[in-house]
Each structure stands twice: as C-alpha cells, then as structure tokens.
C-alpha cells in the first residue's frame, strides 16, 4: 500500500468525506476516490464505514502491540499509518463553532458520530469566502428588488385612490 493511500485511509478513519480529504491534501476528489477504491480492493472491498472502523481498530491495537507483529485478524495487515494520523475528534475549521465535530474516536476509543453541518459545503474550502460574499450580494440585490416591486405596487395603488 502506498503512503498516499495510507494518508487517505487515515483521514477516512477520522470521518472525513472525499471532498474534505481532497481539500486537505490539495488533490482532486476523483484522485481521493481512486485511492479509496485501491485500498478497498486490497482489503476485500468492505464498505467505507467498515474500512474506517477497521483502520481505527488497527491503529489502537498497533499502539498496544509490538511493531514487528501487526494484527492480522482485521484484514489490514499491510496498512500502517504514515506519520501516525491522530484519531481524535476533529473540530470544525471555523474557530467560532468548536462544538461542530466531524466525528472520530473519543478519548476512550469509542466512535463519535459525525455532526451534521448547517453550512453548505460550497461556503467552505478555498473559495468559501468568495462564495459567501457572492451570496450576500445576491441576497441584498434580491431584497432591493422585492422592496422596489413593493414600492411600485404601493405607488400604483396610491394613484388609484
């Protein structure tokens, strides 16, 4: 297994989506999906969630086990972490909302569910600031358009009376 595949697997174990992994690594989403499929092919094609659980178990057992004898029973014997990615809950990139979690494993090794995001993905990432600014301009223009139409109706009704 390549270092790049292990890196992607580590992010999958932290419950990142393919889009988030692509942004984090600076690669395309299709490149991420190709690496995931290569890992799934080497491990017997388990579902993505099962692959993440198995890798988290592998990392937990690897810390306790001797480095020369990795666990064989989970189907990931050839997978070893690159730079040992931390398997802990990851906070939202927005420091103003630290309660939003992407999931992962808590301090006792239990799975933490991914919290749903209230912000659409288009407003995050590299162009998130520009997209938010564009949305504000569009909303402001819409409000002005509705206000102008309302004033036109009021003016027309006032002339009728």
N, C-alpha and C positions, 0 to 999 in steps of 0.2 A: 504494500500500500504506500502511496506517495505521501510526502509531507503535506502537500496541498489538500489531499483527501482527508488526512487526519485533522488538519486545521478546520475544514468544513464540518467534519464529524463532531469536533469539539464544540462548535457553535450550534450545531443541531442539538447536542446534549444540553445546551443552555436554552433550548426552545426558541431559537431564532428562526424566522421564516427565511425562505430562499432570497426574498427581496432584501431583508435586513443583512443577511450574510453577504450578498453581492455588494451592498453599500459599504459594509465593514471592511471587506477585502479589496474593494476597488475593482471588481470584476463584473462581468455581465451575469444576469440571473440564469441564463442558459448554461453558462460555464459552471455555476453552482450546481444546477440540476444534473449536469453531466457527471460531476464529481460524486454527487449523492448516488446516482444510478450505478456508478462504478463500485462504490462501497457496498451498495445493496447487492450487486452481482457477486461480489466476493464473499458476502455473508449469507447467501441463500435467499435474497430478496425479501427480507422482513419489511413490514410497514415502517414508515419513518418514525412513528412514535415508539415502536418496539426497538428500533435501532438506537434511538436516543436513550431509552431506559437501559438497554444492554451496555452501551458505552459508559453511562454513569455508574452502573454496577461494576464494570471493568475498572474504571478509574478508582472507585472506592476499594475494590479488592487489591488493586495493584499497590496502593499505598501501604496496605497491611502485609502483602505477600513479598517474598523475596523477588528482586528484579530479574533473576535468572529463570523463574518459573511463573510466567503469567498464567492466569486462569484459562483453562481450555474449554470449560463447560458452557460458555455463553456464545461461542461462535465468533469471537473477535480476537483470537489469539495473536493474529498478525497485526492488530491495531494497537499502536502505542501513541500516547499523546505527544505532540510537538510542543515544546515549551510549556508543558503541563497546563492547559487551559483550566482556569478555576471554574468549578461547578458550584456556583452560588447564585442566589437570586440577583438579577441584573436590574438596576433601576432605569427608568426612562431617561433618555438623553436630555430631557428638559429638567434642569435642576429645580424648577419651581414646583414640579409634581413628583416628588420622590416616592409617593405611595404607589405609583403605577409600576407594576413589575411585569417582565416578560416571562417569568417562570424560572425554573431551575430546580435546585435542591437546597433545602434549608440546612441549618447547622446540624440537625440530627440525621441528615441523609434522606429525608422524606421529599417526595416530589411536590413542588409548589406549582399550582395551576397558573396558566398564563392569564393575566387580567386583560379584559377586552379594552382596546384603545378607543377613546372617544374622539380622537383626531384622525381624519382620513389620512392614509399613507402619502397622498400627494403633498401634504403640508409638512412632511418630514424629509430628511435627507439633504442632499447637496443643494437642491433648488427650492427647499421648503420656504425659505424667507421670501424669495421672489414670488412663489405661488401664493403665499399668504397675502403679500402686498397686492398682487393682482386681484385676489378675491375681495379684498377690502375696497379697491377701486370699483370693481363691478357691482358690489352691493351698494356702495354710495351712489353710483350712477343710476341704479335701479330705483333707489329711494327718491332721488331727484325726479326721475321720470314719472313715478307714481304721484308724487306731490304736484308736479306740473299738470298732470292729467286731472287730478282732483281740483286744482285751482281753476282750470279751464271749465270744468263742469259747473263749479260754483259761479263763475263769471257768467256763463251762459244762462244759468237759472236766474241770476240776479237781473239780467236784461229782460227776461220774460215777465218779470213782475213789474 
